[in-house]
Amino acid sequence: MSRPVHPLIPQPARRTTADTPAPAEAPPLSLYVHYPWCVRKCPYCDFNSHAVRAGHDADELQRRYVDALIADLAATAPALAGRRIDTVFFGGGTPSLMHPASLERILDAVARHTALAADAEITLEANPGTFEAERFRGFRAAGANRLSIGIQSFDDAHLAALGRIHDGAEARRAIAIAQQHFDRVNLDLMYALPGQDVAGALADLDTALSFGTEHLSCYHLTLEPNTPFFRHPPALPDDDTAADMQDAIEARLAEAGYEHYETSAFARPGARCRHNLAYWTFADYAGIGAGAHAKLSGGGGVVREMRHKHPQRYLEAAGRGDFVQESRRVTREELPFEFMMNALRLTDGVPAGTFERRTGLPLSTVADRLAAARAAGLLDADEHVLRPTPRGRRFLNELLEIFL
């Protein structure tokens, strides 16, 4: 898992005649690009990723897919006219399996079809085991300026239990190569792994900290439906031990000068991930690629889209110029939960006025639910900010259920 869990909840496409308010102003805009292939799918992964099958011409498949991405972007561009793209995120799968020339083609198309900000944050996900110094020099030259590496652990036994294709030595080598070419590097770690204890979780964290990167993402391993781990669960630490790991990780990172700014994200001052902040502040994002989601605001309200999910179906749809599998307008009743589901992941929350600016609804729409959340000790009492309390951060699902 080399990126934050996507904030969207796919739902069946449907028509609605419900009143759907529009934000008073267009939110900031980002772009997500999905690359669906990886070397091998991990048993805990529920992302839209697929191992490249033996016998396939990988180079030809990549060329066709990049052609489709560019056509998808061109078809999307009219809906983005007049709006600047502040961040671009290449997720997957393993986008670092692309050739640097493919990344350059895509970014050239983004600059050609959209208003890409001169200082845009452009993130590429990568996994150890796919690192070559020359390739990553090429990614930096193509325009990527931030790298997110799916380390997960430095312990060989834990990596084997997770089904990862790299070992601890390859993880360390990958970070060293990344730091030669990128000023901004994020490391993904997981905890509550099969057979792990608190000391083991802190050992992984201390190894990550030794590299001095500005950003760390620390995720609790969860057993997601439709994964091998869900069907055949490994022996995991109990809830109390996992909570002790979380407490120890948060304390160690605070001592090291990292701000815990989102449920699973920690950064040194000034190094927060701008792309993920766009999700969490309910900004807009276009999405291209197999299964990519989009959330766009306009005069008709907030619209959610999903591209055709399976790579082969996406390529077939591209041949027809028909990229969108599902499109629906978010109803007035759904907007409060969708907003809170993202904003309340932030440790500092958001200014209360952000709710109306992003949803088009007055804050009074949820006054009774805000009062209930504050009475339960889950939401800060300051009415000028929508911010979870420490208890609200620990029991986030309980807080969000109030707005569901």
C-alpha positions as CSV (number, residue, x, y, z in Angstrom):
1,M,0.0,0.0,0.0
2,S,1.9,3.0,-1.2
3,R,-0.6,5.8,-0.9
4,P,-3.3,7.0,1.4
5,V,-6.6,5.1,1.1
6,H,-8.6,6.9,-1.5
7,P,-11.4,8.9,0.0
8,L,-14.1,8.0,-2.4
9,I,-16.8,5.4,-1.7
10,P,-17.9,4.0,-5.1
11,Q,-21.7,3.8,-5.4
12,P,-23.9,2.7,-8.3
13,A,-24.6,5.4,-10.9
14,R,-28.1,6.9,-10.6
15,R,-30.1,9.8,-11.6
16,T,-31.5,12.2,-9.0
17,T,-33.8,15.1,-9.0
18,A,-32.8,16.1,-5.4
19,D,-31.7,19.7,-4.8
20,T,-27.9,19.6,-5.3
21,P,-26.3,22.9,-4.1
22,A,-23.2,24.2,-5.9
23,P,-20.2,25.7,-4.1
24,A,-20.0,29.5,-4.3
25,E,-16.5,29.4,-5.7
26,A,-14.5,26.7,-7.5
27,P,-12.3,24.8,-5.1
28,P,-8.6,24.2,-5.8
29,L,-8.0,21.5,-8.5
30,S,-5.7,18.4,-8.6
31,L,-5.2,15.6,-11.0
32,Y,-4.9,11.9,-10.2
33,V,-3.3,9.5,-12.8
34,H,-3.8,5.7,-12.2
35,Y,-1.2,3.1,-13.4
36,P,-2.8,-0.3,-12.7
37,W,0.1,-2.7,-13.1
38,C,2.5,-4.1,-10.6
39,V,5.1,-6.9,-10.5
40,R,3.0,-8.9,-8.1
41,K,-0.2,-8.1,-6.2
42,C,0.2,-8.2,-2.4
43,P,-2.3,-10.3,-0.4
44,Y,-3.5,-7.3,1.7
45,C,-4.0,-4.9,-1.3
46,D,-7.5,-3.9,-2.4
47,F,-6.4,-1.2,-4.8
48,N,-7.1,-1.5,-8.5
49,S,-3.8,-3.2,-9.3
50,H,-3.0,-6.2,-11.5
51,A,0.2,-8.2,-12.0
52,V,1.4,-8.1,-15.6
53,R,0.7,-11.5,-17.1
54,A,3.6,-13.6,-18.5
55,G,3.7,-13.5,-22.3
56,H,2.3,-10.0,-22.6
57,D,4.4,-7.4,-24.5
58,A,4.8,-5.0,-21.5
59,D,6.2,-2.2,-23.6
60,E,3.4,-2.3,-26.1
61,L,0.8,-2.6,-23.3
62,Q,2.3,0.5,-21.7
63,R,2.3,2.4,-25.0
64,R,-1.3,1.7,-25.5
65,Y,-2.2,2.6,-22.0
66,V,-0.3,5.9,-22.1
67,D,-2.1,6.7,-25.4
68,A,-5.4,6.1,-23.6
69,L,-4.4,8.3,-20.7
70,I,-3.6,11.1,-23.0
71,A,-6.9,10.7,-24.9
72,D,-8.8,10.6,-21.5
73,L,-7.1,13.8,-20.4
74,A,-8.0,15.5,-23.7
75,A,-11.6,14.5,-23.3
76,T,-11.6,15.8,-19.7
77,A,-9.9,19.1,-20.4
78,P,-13.0,21.1,-21.4
79,A,-14.5,20.5,-17.9
80,L,-11.3,21.9,-16.4
81,A,-11.0,25.0,-18.6
82,G,-10.0,28.2,-16.8
83,R,-8.9,26.3,-13.7
84,R,-5.3,25.7,-12.6
85,I,-4.0,22.3,-11.6
86,D,-1.9,22.6,-8.4
87,T,-0.9,18.9,-7.9
88,V,-0.6,15.7,-9.9
89,F,-0.3,12.3,-8.3
90,F,0.7,9.1,-10.1
91,G,-0.7,6.1,-8.1
92,G,-1.3,2.5,-8.7
93,G,-0.3,-0.3,-9.0
94,T,3.4,0.7,-9.3
95,P,3.8,3.8,-11.5
96,S,7.6,3.5,-11.3
97,L,7.3,0.5,-13.6
98,M,6.6,3.1,-16.4
99,H,9.5,4.2,-18.6
100,P,10.6,7.8,-17.9
101,A,9.6,8.6,-21.5
102,S,6.0,7.6,-20.7
103,L,5.9,9.8,-17.7
104,E,7.3,12.7,-19.8
105,R,4.6,12.1,-22.5
106,I,1.8,12.3,-19.9
107,L,3.2,15.4,-18.2
108,D,3.6,17.1,-21.6
109,A,0.0,16.3,-22.3
110,V,-1.1,17.7,-18.9
111,A,0.8,20.9,-19.7
112,R,-0.7,21.1,-23.2
113,H,-4.3,20.4,-22.2
114,T,-4.6,22.1,-18.8
115,A,-3.3,25.1,-16.9
116,L,-0.6,23.3,-14.8
117,A,0.8,25.5,-12.1
118,A,4.5,26.3,-12.5
119,D,5.1,25.1,-8.9
120,A,2.8,22.1,-9.1
121,E,3.6,19.2,-6.7
122,I,4.0,16.1,-8.9
123,T,4.2,12.9,-7.0
124,L,5.2,9.4,-8.3
125,E,4.6,6.2,-6.3
126,A,7.4,3.7,-6.3
127,N,8.2,0.3,-4.7
128,P,11.6,-1.1,-3.7
129,G,12.5,-3.8,-6.2
130,T,11.7,-1.5,-9.1
131,F,14.5,1.0,-8.5
132,E,17.2,1.7,-11.0
133,A,19.3,4.9,-10.6
134,E,19.1,5.8,-14.3
135,R,15.3,5.3,-14.4
136,F,14.8,7.5,-11.4
137,R,17.1,10.2,-12.8
138,G,14.8,10.1,-15.8
139,F,11.6,10.5,-13.7
140,R,13.1,13.6,-12.1
141,A,14.1,15.0,-15.4
142,A,10.6,14.3,-16.8
143,G,9.1,16.5,-14.1
144,A,8.3,14.4,-11.0
145,N,9.4,16.3,-7.9
146,R,8.1,14.2,-5.1
147,L,8.5,10.4,-4.6
148,S,6.4,8.1,-2.3
149,I,8.1,4.8,-1.6
150,G,6.1,1.8,-0.3
151,I,8.6,0.4,2.2
152,Q,6.1,-1.1,4.6
153,S,8.8,-2.7,6.7
154,F,12.6,-3.1,6.9
155,D,12.3,-6.6,8.5
156,D,12.7,-9.4,6.1
157,A,10.4,-11.8,7.9
158,H,7.6,-9.2,8.0
159,L,8.1,-8.3,4.3
160,A,7.8,-12.0,3.4
161,A,4.6,-12.3,5.5
162,L,3.2,-9.3,3.6
163,G,4.1,-10.8,0.2
164,R,6.4,-8.0,-0.8
165,I,8.9,-8.5,-3.6
166,H,11.7,-6.6,-1.8
167,D,13.8,-7.3,1.3
168,G,15.1,-4.8,3.9
169,A,18.4,-4.3,2.0
170,E,16.5,-3.4,-1.2
171,A,14.4,-1.0,0.8
172,R,17.4,0.9,2.2
173,R,19.0,1.0,-1.3
174,A,15.8,2.4,-2.8
175,I,15.7,5.2,-0.3
176,A,19.4,6.0,-1.0
177,I,18.7,6.2,-4.8
178,A,15.6,8.3,-4.3
179,Q,17.5,10.8,-2.2
180,Q,20.1,11.2,-4.9
181,H,17.4,12.6,-7.3
182,F,14.5,13.9,-5.2
183,D,14.4,16.5,-2.5
184,R,11.0,15.4,-1.3
185,V,10.6,11.7,-0.4
186,N,7.8,10.1,1.5
187,L,8.2,6.7,3.1
188,D,5.2,4.4,3.7
189,L,5.3,2.1,6.7
190,M,2.8,-0.4,8.1
191,Y,2.4,-1.6,11.6
192,A,0.4,-4.3,13.4
193,L,1.9,-6.8,11.0
194,P,1.8,-10.6,11.4
195,G,4.1,-11.5,14.3
196,Q,5.1,-7.9,15.1
197,D,5.4,-6.4,18.5
198,V,5.9,-2.8,19.7
199,A,9.7,-3.0,19.6
200,G,9.6,-4.3,16.0
201,A,7.3,-1.5,14.9
202,L,9.6,1.1,16.5
203,A,12.6,-0.5,15.0
204,D,11.1,0.0,11.5
205,L,10.3,3.6,12.4
206,D,13.8,4.3,13.7
207,T,15.3,2.9,10.5
208,A,13.0,5.2,8.4
209,L,13.9,8.2,10.6
210,S,17.6,7.6,10.1
211,F,17.2,8.6,6.5
212,G,15.9,12.1,7.5
213,T,13.1,12.2,4.9
214,E,10.5,15.0,5.5
215,H,7.4,12.9,5.3
216,L,6.2,9.6,6.7
217,S,3.0,7.7,6.2
218,C,2.2,5.1,8.9
219,Y,-0.7,2.8,8.3
220,H,-2.3,0.1,10.5
221,L,-2.6,-3.1,8.5
222,T,-6.2,-3.8,7.9
223,L,-7.9,-6.9,6.4
224,E,-9.8,-5.5,3.4
225,P,-12.7,-7.5,1.8
226,N,-11.9,-9.3,-1.4
227,T,-8.2,-9.8,-0.6
228,P,-6.4,-13.1,0.2
229,F,-5.7,-11.8,3.8
230,F,-9.4,-11.3,4.3
231,R,-10.2,-14.8,3.2
232,H,-7.3,-16.4,5.1
233,P,-6.4,-14.0,7.9
234,P,-2.8,-14.1,9.2
235,A,-2.2,-14.0,13.0
236,L,-2.1,-10.3,13.8
237,P,-1.4,-8.4,17.1
238,D,-4.4,-7.9,19.3
239,D,-6.2,-4.6,19.5
240,D,-4.4,-3.5,22.7
241,T,-1.0,-4.2,21.2
242,A,-1.8,-2.4,18.0
243,A,-3.0,0.6,20.0
244,D,0.3,0.6,21.9
245,M,2.1,0.5,18.6
246,Q,0.1,3.5,17.4
247,D,0.8,5.5,20.6
248,A,4.5,4.7,20.5
249,I,4.8,5.6,16.8
250,E,3.1,8.9,17.4
251,A,5.2,9.8,20.4
252,R,8.5,8.9,18.6
253,L,7.6,11.0,15.6
254,A,6.6,14.0,17.8
255,E,10.0,13.7,19.5
256,A,11.7,13.8,16.1
257,G,9.9,17.0,15.1
258,Y,7.2,15.6,12.8
259,E,3.7,17.1,12.8
260,H,0.9,14.5,13.0
261,Y,-1.3,16.4,10.5
262,E,-3.6,13.6,9.3
263,T,-4.8,10.2,10.6
264,S,-1.8,8.4,9.0
265,A,0.5,11.2,7.8
266,F,3.4,12.9,9.6
267,A,5.6,15.7,8.2
268,R,8.2,18.1,9.1
269,P,7.1,21.8,9.0
270,G,6.4,22.8,5.4
271,A,6.5,19.3,4.0
272,R,2.9,18.2,4.1
273,C,1.6,16.4,1.0
274,R,-0.3,19.0,-1.0
275,H,-2.1,16.5,-3.1
276,N,-3.6,14.6,-0.2
277,L,-4.5,17.8,1.5
278,A,-6.7,18.5,-1.5
279,Y,-8.6,15.3,-0.8
280,W,-8.9,16.0,2.9
281,T,-10.1,19.6,2.4
282,F,-12.8,18.5,-0.1
283,A,-11.1,20.3,-3.0
284,D,-11.7,19.1,-6.6
285,Y,-9.7,16.5,-8.5
286,A,-9.9,15.1,-12.0
287,G,-9.0,11.4,-12.4
288,I,-7.7,9.6,-15.5
289,G,-6.8,5.9,-15.9
290,A,-8.4,2.6,-15.1
291,G,-10.8,2.9,-12.2
292,A,-9.7,6.5,-11.4
293,H,-12.2,8.6,-9.5
294,A,-12.9,12.3,-9.9
295,K,-14.8,14.9,-7.8
296,L,-15.6,18.1,-9.7
297,S,-17.8,21.0,-8.7
298,G,-19.8,23.3,-11.0
299,G,-23.0,25.1,-11.4
300,G,-24.9,21.9,-11.1
301,G,-23.3,20.9,-7.8
302,V,-20.7,18.2,-7.0
303,V,-20.3,15.3,-9.4
304,R,-18.4,12.0,-8.8
305,E,-17.0,10.0,-11.7
306,M,-15.3,6.7,-12.0
307,R,-13.4,5.4,-15.1
308,H,-13.8,1.9,-16.4
309,K,-12.1,-0.2,-13.7
310,H,-10.4,-3.2,-15.4
311,P,-7.4,-2.1,-17.5
312,Q,-8.6,-4.1,-20.5
313,R,-12.1,-2.7,-20.3
314,Y,-10.6,0.8,-20.0
315,L,-8.5,0.3,-23.1
316,E,-11.5,-1.0,-25.0
317,A,-13.5,2.0,-23.8
318,A,-10.7,4.3,-24.9
319,G,-11.1,3.0,-28.4
320,R,-14.7,4.3,-28.3
321,G,-13.8,7.6,-26.6
322,D,-16.0,6.4,-23.7
323,F,-13.9,6.6,-20.5
324,V,-16.5,7.2,-17.7
325,Q,-18.2,4.1,-16.3
326,E,-20.1,5.8,-13.5
327,S,-21.2,9.4,-13.0
328,R,-23.5,10.7,-10.3
329,R,-24.4,14.0,-8.7
330,V,-23.8,14.1,-4.9
331,T,-27.1,14.8,-3.2
332,R,-27.8,17.5,-0.6
333,E,-28.2,14.7,2.0
334,E,-24.9,13.1,1.1
335,L,-22.7,16.2,1.1
336,P,-22.2,16.7,4.8
337,F,-20.9,13.2,5.4
338,E,-18.7,13.3,2.3
339,F,-17.2,16.6,3.5
340,M,-16.7,15.4,7.1
341,M,-15.3,12.0,6.0
342,N,-12.3,13.9,4.6
343,A,-11.9,17.0,6.7
344,L,-12.1,15.3,10.0
345,R,-9.1,13.1,9.1
346,L,-7.0,16.3,9.6
347,T,-5.6,16.8,13.1
348,D,-6.1,20.5,12.9
349,G,-9.4,20.2,11.1
350,V,-10.6,23.0,8.8
351,P,-12.0,26.5,9.4
352,A,-15.8,26.2,9.8
353,G,-16.4,28.4,6.8
354,T,-14.8,25.7,4.6
355,F,-18.0,23.6,4.9
356,E,-20.1,26.2,3.1
357,R,-17.4,27.1,0.5
358,R,-16.9,23.4,-0.5
359,T,-20.5,22.1,-0.3
360,G,-22.7,25.2,-1.0
361,L,-24.7,24.4,2.2
362,P,-24.9,26.6,5.2
363,L,-23.2,25.2,8.3
364,S,-26.6,25.4,10.1
365,T,-27.6,22.3,7.9
366,V,-25.6,20.2,10.3
367,A,-25.9,22.2,13.5
368,D,-27.7,19.4,15.4
369,R,-25.0,16.9,14.4
370,L,-22.2,19.2,15.3
371,A,-23.8,19.7,18.7
372,A,-24.1,15.9,19.2
373,A,-20.4,15.4,18.2
374,R,-19.3,18.1,20.7
375,A,-21.5,16.7,23.4
376,A,-19.9,13.3,22.9
377,G,-16.4,14.8,23.3
378,L,-15.5,13.9,19.7
379,L,-15.4,17.4,18.2
380,D,-13.7,20.5,19.4
381,A,-15.9,23.0,21.2
382,D,-14.5,26.0,19.2
383,E,-17.3,26.8,16.8
384,H,-14.9,28.6,14.4
385,V,-13.2,25.3,13.5
386,L,-14.3,21.8,12.6
387,R,-11.6,19.8,14.4
388,P,-11.7,16.4,16.0
389,T,-10.6,16.1,19.6
390,P,-7.9,13.6,20.6
391,R,-10.8,11.2,21.4
392,G,-12.4,12.0,18.0
393,R,-9.2,11.2,16.2
394,R,-8.9,7.9,18.0
395,F,-12.5,7.0,17.4
396,L,-12.9,8.6,14.0
397,N,-15.5,6.1,12.8
398,E,-17.7,6.9,15.8
399,L,-17.4,10.6,15.0
400,L,-18.2,10.2,11.3
401,E,-21.3,8.0,12.0
402,I,-22.9,11.1,13.5
403,F,-22.8,12.7,10.0
404,L,-23.8,9.6,8.1
